[in-house]
Amino acid sequence: MDYYVYLLCSIQWKRSYVGHTEDIENRLKRHNSGFVRSTKAYRPWLMIHVEEYATRVEAMKRESWLKSPSGRKWIAEFVEKWQETGLSVSSRQSRDGRDRDLAPRDRTKPA
């Protein structure tokens, strides 16, 4: 089973949210339907980035890093770049590391 780490953006509220899930499409629907307490006040959400992992442990480690100060800095830079380019589709990062230019990892920190 694949696990996903995702980045949501609320343009109206200038907010972002990071999470992990097994069912990426259903998870976005739940965020936008108001079923997630921490995100319901900032709807609508756009999924602007998705990374795929083989195990839940890997996904949780990446999510944890993205919520760290270094990860938050990366998110801010990513969102800014995303807004400048006007992308409207989520980018996917495969398990083998392709698309690293869209989602570079800080190799000095555990992923």
C-alpha positions as CSV (number, residue, x, y, z in Angstrom):
1,M,0.0,0.0,0.0
2,D,1.2,3.5,-0.8
3,Y,1.2,6.4,1.6
4,Y,1.2,10.1,0.7
5,V,2.4,13.3,2.2
6,Y,0.5,16.3,0.9
7,L,0.6,20.0,1.1
8,L,-2.6,22.0,1.0
9,C,-2.9,25.7,0.4
10,S,-5.8,28.1,1.2
11,I,-5.2,31.1,-1.0
12,Q,-8.1,33.0,0.5
13,W,-6.6,32.7,4.0
14,K,-2.9,32.5,3.1
15,R,-2.5,29.3,5.1
16,S,-0.9,25.9,4.4
17,Y,-1.4,22.5,5.9
18,V,0.7,19.3,5.8
19,G,-0.6,15.8,6.4
20,H,-0.3,12.2,5.4
21,T,-2.8,9.6,4.2
22,E,-3.4,6.4,2.3
23,D,-6.3,7.8,0.2
24,I,-5.2,11.2,-1.3
25,E,-8.4,12.0,-3.2
26,N,-10.7,11.2,-0.3
27,R,-8.5,13.2,2.1
28,L,-8.8,16.4,0.1
29,K,-12.6,15.9,-0.1
30,R,-12.7,15.6,3.7
31,H,-10.7,18.7,4.2
32,N,-12.9,20.7,1.9
33,S,-16.1,19.3,3.3
34,G,-15.3,20.5,6.8
35,F,-14.7,17.1,8.4
36,V,-11.2,18.0,9.6
37,R,-11.4,20.3,12.6
38,S,-8.0,21.9,12.1
39,T,-8.7,22.9,8.5
40,K,-12.5,23.6,8.2
41,A,-12.2,27.3,9.0
42,Y,-9.9,28.0,6.1
43,R,-11.7,26.3,3.2
44,P,-11.4,25.9,0.3
45,W,-8.1,24.0,0.1
46,L,-6.0,23.3,-3.0
47,M,-3.6,20.3,-3.0
48,I,-0.5,21.8,-4.4
49,H,2.1,19.1,-3.7
50,V,2.0,15.3,-3.1
51,E,4.8,12.9,-2.3
52,E,4.4,9.1,-2.4
53,Y,6.1,6.7,0.1
54,A,6.1,2.9,0.4
55,T,5.5,2.8,4.1
56,R,3.6,4.8,6.6
57,V,6.7,5.3,8.7
58,E,8.5,7.0,5.8
59,A,5.5,9.3,5.2
60,M,5.3,10.2,8.9
61,K,9.0,11.0,9.0
62,R,8.6,13.3,6.0
63,E,5.5,15.0,7.4
64,S,7.3,15.5,10.7
65,W,10.3,17.1,8.9
66,L,7.9,19.4,6.9
67,K,6.4,20.6,10.2
68,S,9.9,21.4,11.6
69,P,11.3,25.0,11.2
70,S,13.4,23.9,8.2
71,G,10.4,22.2,6.6
72,R,8.2,25.3,7.2
73,K,10.8,27.4,5.5
74,W,10.8,25.0,2.5
75,I,7.0,25.1,2.5
76,A,7.0,28.9,2.4
77,E,9.4,29.0,-0.5
78,F,7.5,26.3,-2.3
79,V,4.1,28.1,-1.9
80,E,5.7,31.3,-3.1
81,K,7.1,29.6,-6.1
82,W,3.8,27.9,-6.8
83,Q,1.9,31.1,-6.6
84,E,4.4,32.9,-9.0
85,T,4.1,30.1,-11.6
86,G,0.3,29.8,-11.3
87,L,0.4,26.0,-11.2
88,S,-3.0,24.5,-10.5
89,V,-2.1,20.8,-10.5
90,S,-0.4,18.9,-7.7
91,S,3.1,17.7,-8.4
92,R,3.9,14.1,-7.5
93,Q,7.2,12.8,-6.2
94,S,7.9,9.2,-6.9
95,R,9.5,6.8,-4.4
96,D,12.7,6.7,-6.5
97,G,13.3,10.4,-5.9
98,R,12.3,11.9,-9.2
99,D,11.1,15.5,-9.2
100,R,13.5,16.4,-6.5
101,D,13.9,19.8,-8.0
102,L,10.2,20.4,-7.0
103,A,10.7,19.0,-3.5
104,P,14.3,19.1,-2.4
105,R,15.0,17.4,0.9
106,D,17.3,18.8,3.4
107,R,19.8,15.9,3.7
108,T,21.2,17.3,6.9
109,K,18.0,16.4,8.7
110,P,16.4,13.0,9.0
111,A,13.6,12.6,6.4
